């Protein structure tokens, strides 16, 4: 029974983390980690009896007990870090922004001249905020990367205009290449134009904590306008973000 559940869990997660690879050719540290872990679960489930025998054999020796203990401690530390980071992500993504404040939309991948799904999710969240807050100014922030025919800022600008947001409300920042640059260059625009430093950030739900943390180091007061990530993409980007937060902290 137990080995069947392990096989089922491994298979489900292996397929889940494989989805982005086959549908959008997305392969990053997030789904690589997921594929490795789910692959280990599959192997452990398939060779469950051998796995148990191996553990029992290791427990006979001091060195084996040390190896098992280190593995348990390592897994525990990873689990605790993941839980803490998850709480921070959820807390940041649920912090409501003030009304009619400066909205910064963080760029994401553009395919040619078309917004990726993740970028559309951010823009749709931004669109709702701008419609509900007619006095809010919006900065669309993102330069042009590999495989992009226009800057991410230009792509976002076109998208929002097409959805009915007046051009006078949108400011393009098209030089940045990272989240920190998104916010640093947007800060310069805010200071030059005398806009409010109490901002709202439109980005993916999993990305809100890291973006908000960077914004606070730049002197901003931050609220969240989260774009809700598709269920089949969320695990890949969520795991990648766990790495990103840990790297930022270290």
C-alpha positions in Angstrom: 0.0 0.0 0.0 2.7 2.5 1.0 4.9 1.7 -2.0 1.8 2.3 -4.3 1.2 5.7 -2.8 4.9 6.6 -3.2 4.8 5.6 -6.9 1.5 7.5 -7.4 2.9 10.7 -5.8 6.1 10.4 -7.8 4.3 9.9 -11.1 1.9 12.8 -10.5 4.6 15.2 -9.6 6.9 14.0 -12.4 4.1 14.7 -14.9 3.2 18.0 -13.2 6.8 19.3 -13.4 7.1 18.0 -17.0 4.2 20.0 -18.3 6.1 23.3 -18.7 8.8 21.5 -20.6 6.6 20.0 -23.3 4.0 22.8 -23.5 6.2 25.9 -23.3 9.8 24.6 -23.5 10.3 25.9 -19.9 13.2 24.2 -18.2 14.7 25.9 -15.1 16.0 25.0 -11.7 12.4 24.7 -10.4 11.2 21.9 -12.6 14.6 20.3 -12.7 14.4 20.0 -8.9 10.9 18.7 -9.1 11.7 16.1 -11.7 14.7 14.9 -9.7 12.8 14.6 -6.5 9.7 13.0 -8.1 12.1 10.6 -10.0 13.7 9.6 -6.7 10.2 8.9 -5.3 9.3 6.8 -8.3 12.5 4.7 -7.9 12.0 4.4 -4.2 8.4 3.2 -4.7 9.2 0.7 -7.5 12.2 -0.7 -5.5 10.5 -0.2 -2.1 11.6 -3.6 -0.6 15.2 -3.1 -1.7 15.1 0.5 -0.3 13.9 -0.7 3.1 16.5 -3.5 3.1 19.2 -0.9 2.3 18.1 1.3 5.3 18.0 -1.7 7.7 21.5 -2.7 6.5 22.9 0.8 7.0 21.4 0.9 10.5 23.7 -2.0 11.6 26.7 0.2 11.4 27.7 3.5 13.0 28.7 5.1 9.7 25.3 4.0 8.2 23.4 5.5 11.1 25.3 8.8 10.7 24.4 8.9 7.0 20.7 8.3 7.7 20.8 10.9 10.4 22.4 13.5 8.2 19.9 12.8 5.5 17.0 13.2 7.9 18.4 16.4 9.3 19.0 17.7 5.8 15.5 16.9 4.6 14.1 18.5 7.8 16.1 21.7 7.3 15.0 21.9 3.6 11.3 21.4 4.7 11.5 24.1 7.4 13.1 26.6 5.0 10.4 25.8 2.4 7.6 26.4 4.9 9.1 29.7 6.2 9.5 31.0 2.6 6.0 29.8 1.7 4.5 31.8 4.6 6.5 34.9 3.5 5.3 34.5 -0.1 1.7 34.1 0.9 1.8 37.0 3.3 3.4 39.3 0.7 1.0 38.4 -2.0 -2.0 39.2 0.2 -0.9 42.7 1.3 -3.5 45.0 -0.2 -2.2 48.2 -1.9 -3.5 51.7 -1.2 -6.0 53.2 -3.6 -4.9 55.3 -6.6 -1.2 54.8 -5.9 1.7 54.3 -8.3 1.5 50.9 -9.9 4.7 49.2 -11.2 4.2 46.2 -13.5 7.3 44.0 -13.6 8.3 42.6 -16.9 8.4 38.9 -17.9 9.2 36.9 -21.0 8.0 38.2 -24.4 7.9 35.8 -27.4 8.6 38.0 -30.4 6.1 40.8 -29.9 3.6 38.7 -27.8 3.4 38.5 -24.0 4.0 35.1 -22.4 1.3 33.6 -20.2 3.1 34.8 -17.1 3.3 38.3 -18.4 -0.4 38.3 -19.4 -1.3 37.1 -15.8 0.6 40.1 -14.4 -1.0 42.5 -16.9 -4.5 41.2 -16.2 -4.0 41.8 -12.5 -2.7 45.3 -13.2 -5.6 46.0 -15.5 -8.1 45.3 -12.7 -6.3 47.6 -10.3 -6.1 50.4 -12.9 -9.8 50.1 -13.7 -10.7 50.2 -10.0 -8.3 53.1 -9.3 -8.7 55.7 -12.2 -6.3 58.2 -10.7 -3.4 55.7 -10.5 -0.3 56.1 -12.7 1.3 53.0 -14.1 5.0 52.2 -14.9 5.6 49.2 -17.1 9.1 48.0 -16.5 11.2 45.7 -18.6 13.9 45.8 -21.2 14.4 43.6 -24.3 15.9 40.2 -23.9 16.9 37.3 -26.1 14.2 36.2 -28.5 12.2 39.4 -28.0 11.5 41.8 -30.9 10.3 44.6 -28.7 11.0 45.5 -25.1 8.8 44.0 -22.3 7.8 47.6 -21.5 6.5 48.2 -25.0 4.7 44.8 -25.0 3.0 45.7 -21.8 2.2 49.2 -23.0 0.5 47.8 -26.1 -1.5 45.2 -24.1 -2.9 47.8 -21.6 -3.7 50.3 -24.4 -5.6 47.5 -26.2 -7.5 46.8 -23.1 -8.7 50.4 -22.7 -6.1 52.1 -20.4 -5.4 55.6 -21.6 -1.8 56.1 -22.8 -1.4 59.2 -20.5 -1.5 56.8 -17.5 1.3 54.5 -18.7 5.0 55.3 -18.4 7.5 52.9 -20.1 10.8 51.9 -18.4 12.5 49.8 -21.1 16.2 49.5 -19.9 16.0 47.1 -16.9 17.1 43.5 -17.1 16.3 42.3 -13.5 13.8 42.8 -10.7 16.2 45.1 -8.9 16.7 47.2 -12.0 13.0 47.2 -12.6 12.4 48.9 -9.3 15.6 51.0 -9.2 14.9 52.5 -12.6 11.2 52.9 -11.8 12.2 54.8 -8.6 14.1 57.3 -10.7 11.0 57.9 -12.9 8.9 58.3 -9.7 11.2 60.8 -8.3 11.5 62.8 -11.6 7.7 63.0 -12.0 6.9 63.5 -8.3 4.8 60.4 -8.0 4.0 58.6 -4.8 6.6 56.3 -3.3 3.7 54.3 -1.8 3.5 51.8 -4.6 1.7 48.7 -5.8 3.6 46.0 -7.5 2.0 43.9 -10.2 3.9 40.7 -10.6 3.3 36.9 -10.3 1.9 35.7 -6.9 5.0 33.6 -6.1 7.3 36.6 -6.9 5.6 39.2 -4.7 7.8 38.6 -1.6 11.1 39.0 -3.3 9.9 42.0 -5.3 8.5 43.7 -2.2 11.7 43.0 -0.2 13.8 44.7 -2.9 11.3 47.6 -3.1 11.5 48.2 0.6 15.3 48.5 0.5 14.8 51.3 -2.1 12.6 53.2 0.3 9.2 52.2 -1.1 6.1 51.3 0.9 4.6 48.4 -1.0 1.2 46.7 -1.7 0.6 43.7 -3.8 -1.3 43.3 -7.1 -0.6 39.6 -7.7 -1.1 37.8 -11.0 -2.4 34.3 -10.4 -0.2 31.7 -11.9 -1.7 28.8 -13.9 -1.9 25.6 -11.8 0.3 23.6 -14.2 3.0 26.2 -14.1 2.9 27.1 -10.5 5.1 24.3 -9.0 7.9 25.0 -11.4 8.0 28.7 -10.7 7.3 28.3 -7.0 10.3 26.0 -6.5 12.5 28.3 -8.5 11.4 31.2 -6.4 12.3 29.3 -3.2 15.9 29.2 -4.6 15.7 32.9 -5.5 14.6 33.9 -2.0 17.3 31.8 -0.4 19.9 33.3 -2.8 18.7 36.8 -2.0 18.9 36.2 1.8 22.4 34.7 1.6 
